[in-house]
Amino acid sequence: MKPKRIILIRHGESQANVDKYLFGRVPDYTIELTEKGHEQAREAGKRLKELVKEESIYFYVSPFWRARSTFEEVASAFPRAQFDYSEEPRLREQEWGYLRCDEEFDAICHERRNYGTFYYRIPGGEAGSDVYDRMNDLLGSLYRDFSDKDFPENCVLVTHGLTIRLFIMRFFHLSVEEFEQMVAPKNCDLVILELQENGHYRLTTEMTYSKETLRYSRPIKLKQ
């Protein structure tokens, strides 16, 4: 049974949101939430509870520690009998590869902005297109899960900013240009897709798009 809602939650403020060079000192997956991030996650749990009330939930959680901690805080708003969960490695953030010095990190960020996030492959890591492929594969698994007549009424994905943008891109068949201009949701924002009477989902959360002109843009143009 398709869930009434698919809800994506970005993790709370992390230590690397405060100090971007932390990526060069510790493995990305070990980066934790700040105290502010924990509070954001508890507030997200309250908002989610107000939305779904007593309806059942299944959480899919990125295994990165900041996402695990976000899930723990969100889940504290619910009685244990109301939800179930599993870790889902495909929901992890884009791989940044090995540890780097500050100068190398800055150079990669600069190249990535100029080249385009979707296609730029981080040395030793992933391109945005690789995460897109993960989301494509994940959707196949989700829809197999949804075929269970007892699947919960709400599907919640606890994940990361870029991953959410690429999930939305894949789900709604957006162009690369639309992805590049989509702004990541804020920490612990809820991005909500609601099931319609026609069996399709509608994105009810208004995503923010940058008005900055893309350096490279070549949309498809068909002759009339």
Secondary structure, DSSP 8 states (H G I E B T S, - for coil): ---SEEEEEE---BHHHH-GGGGGTS-GGG--B-HHHHHHHHHHHHHHHHHHTT--EEEEE-SSHHHHHHHHHHHTTS-GGGEEEEE-GGGS-----S---HHHHHHHHHHHHHH-TTT---TTS--HHHHHHHHHHHHHHHHHHHTSTT--SEEEEEE-HHHHHHHHHHHTT--HHHHHHB----TT-EEEEEE-TTS-EEE-S---B--S--SS--------
